[in-house]
Amino acid sequence: YSGATVMILGQVELYLDRIELSVIAYHEDSGQIIDDYVPTVREWEQLYGGRPLQHVGDPAGLSKNINTGEGPIDALAKHGVFCDAPHWLHHDAKEGIRLVRVGLRGASGMAKGLPIHIRINPLADRLMDCLEQTHYPVDRNGERKPGAEMPADNEFTHGSDAFRYLVHYVVRTMLTTLTPDDDEEVRGVFLGGVLRMDF
């Protein structure tokens, strides 16, 4: 496999009254085999003292090569990089888009009963470009096409899709697995990478 791949390092702090998602790093490349992305994962782990990260992957990575019987997520697992890739990341795309909008607006929206706030490292300028350039299909007058529920597929959707997966995964999964601690404001920290692979 050597298609286009996006990786995002995100840190999430879950407080009693809000979710704070910080994008720490962003990596996008193509023409590389999956093994070539593992050093980036290891570098990111060193930012946290070598602590293993939790990973969520594009469900498309579960597909298997007809010749090898192996897919991108299988290849990563051989290096000890294990990805959770729930199919609802694709099936509930509209909810993922809503959560991204909520987070980028700050406290003006709610997710699972909590406000979600998103901060993006200025060094992740490619991700900012992807988010700014992602849009729904439009007609010749520049109006959104009737019935268009997913953004137009272009060079920027890899980054915006990966970001959507991260936000959606955190809200839907982390909040149901972490238990609030009455003695601490911070409920937990999520460290992870997101892979969005183009097939």
C-alpha positions in Angstrom: 0.0 0.0 0.0 1.4 3.4 -0.9 -1.6 5.7 -1.2 -2.0 9.2 0.3 -2.1 9.1 4.1 -2.8 11.7 6.8 -1.7 11.4 10.4 -2.9 13.8 13.2 -1.6 13.9 16.8 -4.3 15.1 19.1 -4.4 15.6 22.8 -7.8 15.7 24.5 -8.5 16.9 28.0 -11.9 16.0 29.4 -13.1 18.4 32.1 -16.3 18.2 34.1 -17.8 21.0 32.0 -16.1 20.8 28.6 -13.9 18.9 26.2 -10.7 20.5 25.0 -9.1 19.1 21.8 -5.6 20.3 20.8 -4.0 19.3 17.5 -0.3 19.0 18.3 1.1 17.8 15.0 0.0 16.9 11.4 1.6 14.8 8.8 0.5 14.1 5.2 2.3 12.2 2.5 1.8 9.9 -0.4 3.9 7.3 -2.3 5.1 5.8 0.9 4.5 2.3 2.2 2.8 2.0 5.6 6.1 1.0 7.3 7.4 4.4 6.4 4.9 6.1 8.7 5.9 4.2 11.8 8.9 6.4 12.6 6.6 9.4 12.8 4.5 7.5 15.4 7.6 6.8 17.4 8.6 10.4 17.3 5.2 11.5 18.6 5.4 8.9 21.4 8.7 10.5 22.5 6.8 13.8 23.0 5.1 12.0 25.9 8.1 10.1 27.3 7.7 7.1 25.1 4.1 6.5 26.3 2.2 4.4 23.7 -0.5 6.4 21.9 -4.0 5.3 21.3 -4.8 5.2 17.6 -8.0 5.5 15.6 -7.9 4.7 11.9 -10.0 5.2 8.8 -12.3 2.1 8.6 -11.1 1.9 4.9 -7.8 0.6 6.3 -9.6 -2.6 7.3 -9.9 -3.7 3.7 -7.5 -6.4 2.5 -5.2 -6.6 -0.4 -6.4 -9.4 -2.7 -2.8 -10.7 -3.2 -1.4 -10.4 0.4 -4.6 -10.7 2.4 -3.3 -7.8 4.5 -4.5 -4.2 4.8 -2.9 -1.0 6.1 -4.2 -1.5 9.6 -2.8 -5.0 9.6 0.6 -3.7 8.5 0.7 -1.2 11.3 -0.2 -3.8 13.9 2.9 -5.7 12.9 4.8 -2.7 14.3 2.8 -2.6 17.5 0.6 0.3 16.3 -2.9 -0.9 16.9 -5.8 1.1 15.4 -9.4 1.1 16.4 -11.4 1.7 13.2 -15.1 1.6 14.0 -17.4 1.6 10.9 -19.6 4.3 12.4 -16.9 6.9 11.5 -18.1 6.4 7.9 -21.8 5.7 8.6 -22.3 8.8 10.9 -20.3 11.2 8.8 -22.9 14.0 9.2 -22.6 13.8 13.0 -18.8 14.0 12.7 -19.1 17.2 10.5 -21.5 18.7 13.1 -19.1 18.0 15.9 -16.2 19.7 14.0 -18.3 22.8 13.4 -19.3 22.8 17.1 -15.7 22.6 18.2 -14.3 25.2 15.9 -17.0 27.6 17.1 -16.0 27.1 20.7 -18.7 26.9 23.3 -21.6 27.8 21.0 -22.5 24.1 20.6 -22.8 21.0 22.7 -21.5 17.5 22.4 -22.7 14.7 24.7 -23.9 17.5 27.0 -20.5 19.2 27.1 -19.1 22.2 25.2 -16.2 21.1 22.9 -13.4 23.5 22.2 -10.8 22.9 19.5 -7.3 24.4 19.2 -5.0 23.8 16.3 -1.2 24.3 16.5 -0.3 27.1 14.1 2.5 24.8 12.7 -0.3 22.5 11.4 -1.0 25.0 8.6 -1.8 22.2 6.1 -4.6 21.1 8.3 -5.9 24.6 8.5 -5.8 24.8 4.7 -7.7 21.5 4.5 -10.4 22.7 6.8 -10.8 26.1 5.1 -10.9 24.6 1.6 -13.3 21.7 2.3 -16.8 22.4 1.1 -19.9 20.8 -0.2 -20.4 20.3 -4.0 -21.7 23.5 -5.6 -23.6 24.2 -8.8 -22.5 26.7 -11.5 -23.9 29.6 -9.4 -21.7 28.6 -6.4 -24.8 27.3 -4.5 -24.7 24.0 -2.6 -26.1 21.3 -4.7 -29.5 20.0 -3.4 -29.1 16.7 -1.5 -25.3 17.1 -1.1 -24.6 15.7 2.4 -20.9 15.0 2.1 -18.1 17.5 1.2 -16.7 17.5 -2.3 -13.8 15.1 -2.8 -10.6 17.0 -3.5 -7.0 17.4 -2.4 -8.1 18.8 0.9 -10.5 16.2 2.0 -7.8 13.8 3.3 -6.9 16.2 6.1 -10.5 17.3 6.9 -11.7 13.7 7.0 -8.9 12.6 9.3 -9.7 15.6 11.6 -13.4 14.7 11.5 -12.6 11.1 12.5 -10.6 12.3 15.5 -13.2 14.7 16.8 -16.0 12.2 16.3 -14.1 9.3 17.9 -13.2 11.4 21.0 -16.7 12.6 21.6 -18.4 9.2 21.0 -15.9 6.9 22.5 -13.9 8.7 25.2 -16.9 10.2 27.0 -18.5 6.7 27.3 -15.4 5.0 28.6 -14.0 7.6 31.1 -15.5 8.0 34.5 -15.6 11.5 36.1 -13.5 11.9 39.3 -15.2 14.2 41.8 -11.8 15.0 43.3 -10.2 16.2 40.0 -11.3 18.6 37.3 -9.5 16.7 34.5 -11.4 13.5 33.7 -8.7 12.0 31.5 -6.4 12.5 28.6 -6.5 11.0 25.1 -3.4 10.8 23.0 -3.7 9.4 19.6 -3.0 9.5 15.9 -5.5 9.3 13.1 -4.9 7.7 9.7 -6.9 8.6 6.7 -6.0 6.5 3.8 -7.0 7.0 0.2 -8.0 3.8 -1.7 
